[in-house]
């Protein structure tokens, strides 16, 4: 939901070629889990402190979107993580999110996203709350961004 630019050229191309697509960090580096409420929720040595999306005003603006996603998830009776993963899964059979996790309970929570059914109306609501370009701030620090082939 944070970085939807692959929808422009990459997704249509891989579909045309019959290739699967694995979206990177489908939970927005943990932001879309709803567990991160302040920068203090991250360990002092957490690399996300260097990520522009987790800094200053960007953090608050991104958190505002997460709160809307939390509301939609509550309406669906699921967690924000499950809603985000269900949304990714609803983008097509050729797309396979692989969220990272360190704890078994989150692995089980993530797998339960398979049971979240999103209607066309749900997808439209999600798109209204998290349209393309909603993530505020670069995905990486300026030095790391320079290494990417955008």
C-alpha positions as CSV (number, residue, x, y, z in Angstrom):
1,X,0.0,0.0,0.0
2,X,2.9,2.4,0.6
3,X,4.8,1.9,-2.6
4,X,2.4,1.2,-5.5
5,X,4.6,2.4,-8.4
6,X,5.0,-1.2,-9.7
7,X,1.4,-1.0,-10.7
8,X,2.4,1.3,-13.6
9,X,4.8,-0.8,-15.6
10,X,6.2,-3.7,-13.7
11,X,2.9,-5.5,-12.8
12,X,1.5,-5.3,-16.3
13,X,4.8,-6.5,-17.8
14,X,5.1,-9.5,-15.5
15,X,1.5,-10.4,-16.1
16,X,2.0,-10.2,-19.8
17,X,5.1,-12.5,-19.5
18,X,3.4,-14.9,-17.1
19,X,5.8,-14.1,-14.3
20,X,4.9,-13.8,-10.7
21,X,5.6,-10.8,-8.6
22,X,6.7,-10.7,-4.9
23,X,6.1,-7.3,-3.4
24,X,8.8,-6.1,-1.1
25,X,7.8,-5.2,2.5
26,X,4.0,-5.6,2.1
27,X,3.5,-4.3,5.6
28,X,5.4,-1.1,5.0
29,X,8.4,-1.9,7.2
30,X,6.0,-2.8,10.0
31,X,4.1,0.5,9.8
32,X,0.9,-1.2,8.4
33,X,0.8,-3.6,11.4
34,X,-0.6,-0.8,13.6
35,X,1.9,-1.7,16.3
36,X,4.1,1.4,15.8
37,X,2.4,4.4,17.3
38,X,5.5,6.6,18.0
39,X,9.1,6.6,17.0
40,X,9.8,5.5,20.6
41,X,8.1,2.1,19.7
42,X,11.3,1.3,17.7
43,X,14.4,0.2,19.5
44,X,17.1,2.8,19.7
45,X,19.3,1.0,17.2
46,X,16.4,0.2,14.8
47,X,17.5,1.2,11.2
48,X,14.0,2.6,10.6
49,X,15.0,5.7,12.6
50,X,17.0,6.6,9.4
51,X,14.1,6.0,7.1
52,X,12.4,9.2,6.0
53,X,9.0,7.6,6.3
54,X,9.6,7.1,10.1
55,X,10.9,10.6,10.8
56,X,9.3,13.9,11.8
57,X,6.1,15.1,10.1
58,X,6.3,12.1,7.7
59,X,5.9,9.7,10.7
60,X,2.7,11.5,11.8
61,X,1.2,11.7,8.3
62,X,1.9,8.0,7.7
63,X,0.4,7.2,11.1
64,X,-2.8,9.1,10.2
65,X,-3.2,6.7,7.2
66,X,-2.5,3.7,9.4
67,X,-5.3,4.8,11.8
68,X,-7.7,4.8,8.8
69,X,-6.5,1.4,7.8
70,X,-7.0,0.2,11.4
71,X,-10.6,1.5,11.3
72,X,-11.3,-0.4,8.1
73,X,-9.7,-3.5,9.5
74,X,-11.9,-3.3,12.6
75,X,-14.9,-3.1,10.4
76,X,-13.7,-6.3,8.6
77,X,-13.0,-8.0,11.9
78,X,-9.3,-8.4,11.2
79,X,-6.0,-6.8,12.0
80,X,-4.4,-4.0,10.0
81,X,-1.7,-6.5,8.9
82,X,-4.3,-8.9,7.7
83,X,-6.1,-6.2,5.8
84,X,-2.9,-5.0,4.1
85,X,-2.0,-8.5,3.1
86,X,-5.5,-9.4,1.9
87,X,-5.3,-6.2,-0.2
88,X,-2.1,-7.3,-1.8
89,X,-3.5,-10.8,-2.4
90,X,-6.6,-9.2,-4.0
91,X,-4.4,-7.6,-6.6
92,X,-4.1,-10.9,-8.6
93,X,-3.0,-14.5,-8.5
94,X,0.4,-13.7,-9.8
95,X,1.2,-11.6,-6.7
96,X,2.6,-13.3,-3.6
97,X,3.4,-11.2,-0.6
98,X,6.0,-12.6,1.8
99,X,5.9,-10.5,4.9
100,X,8.8,-10.8,7.3
101,X,8.3,-11.6,10.9
102,X,10.3,-12.6,13.9
103,X,7.5,-14.1,16.0
104,X,5.3,-17.1,15.4
105,X,2.1,-15.2,16.6
106,X,2.7,-12.7,13.8
107,X,3.3,-15.5,11.3
108,X,0.0,-17.0,12.2
109,X,-1.7,-13.6,12.1
110,X,-0.3,-13.1,8.6
111,X,-1.4,-16.5,7.3
112,X,-4.9,-15.7,8.6
113,X,-5.0,-12.9,6.0
114,X,-5.9,-15.7,3.6
115,X,-9.3,-15.8,5.3
116,X,-10.1,-12.1,4.9
117,X,-12.4,-11.7,1.9
118,X,-12.4,-8.2,0.4
119,X,-15.4,-7.1,-1.7
120,X,-15.1,-4.6,-4.6
121,X,-16.6,-2.1,-2.1
122,X,-13.9,-2.9,0.4
123,X,-11.2,-2.5,-2.2
124,X,-12.6,0.9,-3.2
125,X,-12.6,2.0,0.5
126,X,-9.0,0.9,0.9
127,X,-8.0,2.7,-2.3
128,X,-9.7,5.9,-1.1
129,X,-7.8,5.7,2.2
130,X,-4.5,4.5,0.7
131,X,-4.3,5.6,-2.9
132,X,-1.2,5.3,-4.9
133,X,1.5,7.7,-3.6
134,X,0.1,7.8,0.0
135,X,3.4,6.9,1.7
136,X,4.9,10.1,2.8
137,X,8.7,10.3,2.6
138,X,11.2,8.4,0.6
139,X,11.5,4.7,1.3
140,X,15.2,4.9,2.2
141,X,17.7,7.5,3.2
142,X,19.1,9.8,0.4
143,X,22.3,7.6,0.2
144,X,20.3,4.4,-0.2
145,X,17.8,6.0,-2.6
146,X,20.7,6.9,-4.9
147,X,21.5,3.2,-5.2
148,X,18.0,2.3,-6.4
149,X,17.0,2.0,-10.1
150,X,13.8,4.0,-9.9
